[in-house]
C-alpha cells in the first residue's frame, strides 16, 4: 500500500539548510499496524507530514496505492488527504463547543455526503469507539480520552485507506491511553492500516511492527 524510496527532506533557514530526513526507504502493507518511534527531533514528525501528503519531499518518492504523491498538484493532494488518509492528532483538533456527532460529521459534509448518511455513519463510528451515550456532548464536556475517541471516529469518517496517528496518547492519562490503544488494535484487527508516531515504548508495543528513526534516518524496522 505504501512505499517510500530514498525520502529526503531539507528545510532552508536563514542560517542555512537543515536535513530533517535523509534517504529514508520502507514499505507498509495493507492491514499493518506500524509504529514509527524516535526521540524528539529525530524526523518522525516530518515523516508523518510527508506520509499525510501535508508536505512534499526534497528528494525521493512516496507511493500510496500506486500513485506518486509528489507528482500530484495541490488539489489532487488535498483530495488524497480527504479520501484516503484519516488523521488523528495529539491535540485532538476538535471544534470547541461543538457536539461529538457534528465533529465526526464535518469531513463528510465537505465531501457532499447527504445529512442522513452523515448522521448515520457518525453514530455508527461513535458507537464503535464507545461513545454512543456522548453523541450530543460538546468537546469541553468530554475528558481527554473521550475527545481522542471522537477524533478517531472523525478520522474514520471517510473510510480512509490509512489512519495516521501523531502521538495519539500524548495529551491523555495513562489509563485512558491504554483504552485508546485497545481501540487501535481492534480497528487494525478489523482491517484498518494504521501508522502511529510515538516516542513512548509502551505505546509503540501495541503495534505489530516498529520502525525506529534517529537523526533523520531509519535505524531499524
N, C-alpha and C positions, 0 to 999 in steps of 0.2 A: 504493500500500500504506500509506504514512504521509503524513498531512497535519497539520501543526501550524499553528494560526492564532492570532496575537496572544498567544503564550505569555508570561506574566509570572509571575515567582516572587519574592515578597518574604518575607524572613526577619525575624521580630521578635526583637530582642535587648534586653538591659537598657538599652542606650544609645539605643534607638530602632528604626528599621527599615532593613534593607539590601536593596536591589534586586539580586538575583543575575541575573535575566533580565528584559529589557524588550521587549515587543511583538515577539517572535520568530515569524516565519512562513516555512515552506518545505514542500516536498513531496519524498518519496523514492519512486521507482517500484520495483516488484518486480524483483529481479535487479540492482539497482545496488550499487556498491561506493563508499561515501561516507566521506570523512574529515572530521571536524569538528575544526578546528585553531584554536588560540588560546593566548596566554600564560597563565601561572598567574594565577588569579583572574578570568579572562575570562567564566566562567559555563558553560564546556563540561562540567564535571562535573555541575553542576546540571541541565543539559540532558540529559545521559546518564541521570540518575536519573529524570527525567520520562519519557523515551522507554522506559525499562525498567520503567515502572509501579511504581517504588520510592518515588515521591513524586507529589504532585498539584500542579498549578499554582494560583497565587493567582487568576489570570485567564487566559482563553483556552481553547482546546480542542486536544486531541490525539486524532486519529482513527487507529486501527490496524485495517486490514481492515474498515473501515466502522463500527467500534464507537467510541463516545466513551468513552475510558478514564476520564476524570474523573468520569463519571456512574456508574461501577461501584462496588459495595461492596467491602470489603476481601477477602472470599472470592473474588469474581469477578476482582479484580485479581491475586490470588495464582494463580488458575487460568491467567490470561493469561501471567503470568511463567513458569509451569511448562511450558505447552504451546506458546506462540508465540514466546518470546524465549529465546535462548541467550546466556548471559553469559560473558565472558572478562575476567578482571581482571589488573591489573598484578602483583598479589601471588600469582597462581595460585589461591589459596584451595583447595588440595587438602588432603585429610585426611592428616596425617602418619602415617608407619609403616603406611600402607595401600597396597596394590598399585595399579598403574595401572588394571588392569581393574576393580577394585572402585570406584575413584574415578569411573570412567566409568559404571558400572552404577547408582550411587547415585540420580540423578534418576529413573531408570526404576523403581527399587524403590518410591519414593514414589508413583509413578503406578500401581502394582499390576500391572506387566508381569511375566509369568512369568520364572522364573530362567533357563530355557534361552534365551528370546528376549533377555533382558538380556545374557547372556554372548555370544551370537552377534553381537548388534549392537555390543557394546563391542569385541569382537575385530575386527570389520569396521572400525569407526571408528579404532581404534588403528593398524590396518594402513594406513588412508588417510593418516595423519599420520606414517607411517614408524616406528612403534614396535611392530611385531608381535613383535620379539625382546625387548621390555621389558614384556610383559604382567604379569609377576609380580614386577617390581621395585617396591619401595616408593618413596614420594616422595623420601625422603632418599638414595636410591641413584641418583637421576636428576639430570642437570645442569639448570640453569635453563631452557635451551631445550627440553629434553625434558619438564620439568614443564609448560611452557606448551603443548606439543603435547598432553599429557594433558588440560589444561584446555580446549583447543579441541575435542578429541574429546568431552569431557563436555558442552560447550556445544551439541554437535550431537546429543546422545543422544535428545532428544525430537523430533527433526526439526523445529526451530522455523521460523517464518516469517522471522524476522530474527535475525542474530547481532550482538550488541553487544559491542564490544571496547574496554575502557577502558585506554589506554596499554599495549597488549599487549606492547610490547618494552621497557618501562621498566626491567625488572629483569634483562635478559639482555645478553650481549655482542653487539657489532655484527654479527659473523659469524652468530651464532645468530638475530639479529633479521632478517637478510635471508632466512634459511631459513623463518622464521615467516611473513614477508610473502609469500613464494612460495606457501606453503600457502594463505594467504588468497586470493591471486589464483586458485589452482586451484579453491578452493571457490566463488568467485564465478563462474568460468567454468562450473562445474557447475550454476549456477542459484541459489546462495545469495545472499540480500540481506545485505550487511554494512555496518554503521555503526561507524566506528572513531574514537575520541577520541585525539588525539595533539598534542604540541607540537613534534614533530620534522619538519622539512620533508622530509627524505629518506624518512621513513616514510610521510608523507602522500602522497608522489609515487606510491606503489604503487596508490593508489585511482584510480578513474576520474573522480571529482569531489571537489572540496574546498569545504567551507563554512567561511568564516573568521568567527570570533566575537571580539569585543573589548568589554570593559566591558558585558557582558550583551546586546549587540546584534549582529545579523548585519551584517557589513560587506562581505561578498562571497560569492557562491555560490548 
